[in-house]
Amino acid sequence: MRNIKILSIGLVLFSIGFVANAQTEKGNFLVGGESKLNLTFLNSKLKDDDGSENGPKTTNLEFSPMVGFFVADGFAVGLEVPISYTSEKDVDDDNMKTTSMAFAPFVRYYFGSSNIKPYLHGTAGLGNLKMKFDPASGSSEETLYGMFIYQIGGGLGIFLNEKVTLDVGLAYASVSLKPKENNNTNFRGISGGIGIGIGIVVVL
């Protein structure tokens, strides 16, 4: 169950983080000021026939800065750095913290010259995911996972002016995890899914 939860966290980390540039000519830079920024605090409550009790408390923070360069008109290459932090504490005060970071080169191509430009986007990279389990009683456990991520998708770049764009996109993202510190374990998981992303970006 814990391994499945780790895979889910990794997939959320790399789910849709789009960025756009209002000037797509060769020689311009593409900078994602808000390619993916998400902060979530969640308190849950469990109910059954015997009553209710407080469920896990979850904190999730995600950020994916992105920078690129147009090597040809409409065609950009660059680097995205997805970063994620998740903390979950259950009713027994057991706490699981997960942090991850990856470096993912990307390519993107815009079509047309209107204020609404369709685009295709692909990215893939490597990173690490660290999971630390702190039980209320007993010693903590820490596991480091190697991570491979990729994303393929596309969408529309809506150019509000020369500096600001609104992205609406759809993509398939996948995350593969394997323990790095214990080579004797057989666990290796792959998780994938389709997501929709909306983002606003300022081009400097």
C-alpha positions in Angstrom: 0.0 0.0 0.0 2.8 2.4 0.8 4.5 1.8 -2.5 1.2 2.5 -4.3 1.0 5.8 -2.4 4.5 6.7 -3.4 3.7 6.2 -7.0 0.6 8.3 -6.8 2.7 11.2 -5.2 5.2 10.9 -8.0 2.6 11.1 -10.7 1.0 14.1 -9.1 4.4 15.7 -9.1 4.8 15.4 -12.8 1.2 15.9 -13.9 0.6 18.8 -16.2 2.9 21.8 -15.8 2.5 23.9 -19.0 4.3 27.2 -20.0 4.0 29.4 -23.0 5.8 32.4 -24.7 4.0 35.2 -26.5 7.0 35.7 -28.8 7.8 32.3 -30.5 10.4 33.6 -33.0 13.9 32.1 -33.2 16.3 33.5 -30.6 13.8 34.4 -27.9 13.8 32.9 -24.4 10.8 31.0 -22.9 10.5 31.4 -19.1 7.9 29.8 -16.9 7.1 32.1 -14.0 4.1 29.9 -13.0 4.5 26.7 -14.9 3.2 24.7 -11.9 2.5 26.0 -8.4 0.2 24.1 -6.1 -0.2 24.3 -2.3 -2.8 22.1 -0.7 -3.8 21.5 3.0 -6.3 18.8 3.5 -8.1 17.6 6.7 -10.3 14.5 6.3 -13.0 12.8 8.5 -13.9 9.1 8.5 -17.4 8.0 9.2 -19.1 4.6 9.8 -22.0 3.2 11.6 -20.2 3.7 15.0 -19.6 7.4 14.5 -16.8 9.5 13.0 -13.2 10.2 13.6 -10.6 12.5 12.2 -8.7 11.1 9.1 -5.2 11.9 7.8 -4.0 15.5 7.6 -2.2 16.1 4.3 0.0 19.0 3.1 1.2 19.1 -0.5 3.4 21.6 -2.3 4.4 21.4 -5.9 6.5 23.7 -8.1 7.9 23.3 -11.6 10.1 26.1 -12.9 10.8 25.9 -16.6 13.2 27.8 -19.0 13.7 27.3 -22.7 15.1 28.8 -25.9 13.6 29.0 -29.4 16.1 27.4 -31.7 13.8 27.9 -34.7 10.5 29.8 -35.2 7.9 28.1 -33.0 10.3 25.4 -31.8 11.7 25.6 -28.3 14.0 23.4 -26.2 14.6 23.8 -22.5 14.6 22.3 -19.0 11.9 21.7 -16.4 12.6 21.0 -12.8 9.6 19.4 -11.0 9.8 19.7 -7.2 7.3 18.2 -4.8 6.8 17.9 -1.0 4.0 15.9 0.7 3.4 15.3 4.4 0.6 13.0 5.7 -0.2 12.4 9.4 -2.8 9.8 10.4 -4.9 9.5 13.5 -2.2 7.6 15.3 0.3 10.5 14.7 2.3 8.4 12.2 3.8 10.8 9.7 5.0 10.1 6.2 7.0 12.8 4.3 7.9 12.6 0.6 10.2 14.9 -1.3 11.2 14.6 -4.9 13.1 16.5 -7.6 13.7 15.8 -11.3 15.6 17.4 -14.2 13.6 17.0 -17.4 14.6 18.4 -20.8 11.7 19.3 -23.0 10.8 20.2 -26.6 7.8 22.3 -27.6 6.4 23.4 -31.0 3.8 26.1 -31.7 1.7 26.1 -34.8 0.5 29.2 -36.7 0.9 32.9 -36.1 -2.5 33.9 -34.5 -3.1 34.9 -30.9 -4.3 31.4 -30.2 -1.6 28.9 -31.1 -1.9 25.1 -30.8 1.2 23.4 -29.6 2.8 20.0 -28.9 4.9 19.3 -25.9 7.2 16.4 -24.8 9.5 16.0 -21.9 11.5 13.3 -20.1 14.0 13.2 -17.3 15.5 11.6 -14.2 15.3 12.4 -10.5 15.1 11.2 -6.9 12.2 10.6 -4.5 12.8 10.3 -0.8 10.2 8.9 1.5 10.6 9.1 5.3 8.2 7.3 7.7 8.1 8.6 11.3 5.8 6.4 13.4 4.5 7.7 16.7 6.3 4.9 18.5 9.5 3.4 17.1 12.4 4.5 14.9 11.9 6.3 11.6 12.5 4.6 8.2 13.9 6.4 5.1 13.9 5.1 1.5 15.4 6.7 -1.6 14.0 5.9 -5.0 15.3 6.6 -8.5 12.7 8.2 -10.7 12.2 8.3 -14.4 9.4 10.6 -15.7 8.0 11.5 -19.1 5.1 13.5 -20.5 3.5 13.8 -23.9 0.7 16.2 -24.8 -0.4 19.5 -26.3 -2.9 22.3 -26.0 -3.6 25.9 -26.8 -1.4 28.9 -26.0 -3.8 31.9 -25.7 -1.7 35.1 -26.0 -3.3 37.9 -23.8 -0.6 40.4 -24.8 3.1 40.4 -25.7 4.2 39.3 -22.2 1.4 37.2 -20.8 -0.1 33.9 -22.0 -2.8 31.5 -20.8 -2.1 27.8 -21.4 -4.8 25.2 -21.6 -3.4 21.7 -22.2 -4.0 17.9 -22.0 -1.2 15.4 -21.6 -0.3 11.9 -20.6 2.3 11.7 -17.8 4.2 8.6 -16.4 6.4 8.0 -13.4 8.6 5.0 -12.8 10.2 4.4 -9.4 12.9 1.9 -8.1 14.7 1.8 -4.8 18.3 3.0 -5.0 19.7 2.0 -1.6 18.4 -1.6 -1.4 19.2 -3.5 -4.6 17.7 -6.8 -3.2 14.1 -5.5 -3.3 11.9 -6.5 -6.1 9.7 -3.4 -6.0 9.6 -1.4 -9.2 6.5 0.5 -10.0 5.2 2.5 -13.0 2.2 4.8 -12.8 0.6 6.9 -15.6 -2.4 9.0 -16.2 -4.0 11.8 -18.3 -4.4 15.3 -16.8 -5.6 18.8 -17.8 -3.5 21.8 -17.0 -4.2 25.6 -16.9 -1.5 28.1 -16.3 -0.5 31.8 -16.6 3.0 32.7 -17.6 4.9 36.1 -17.7 7.6 36.3 -20.3 10.6 38.4 -19.3 
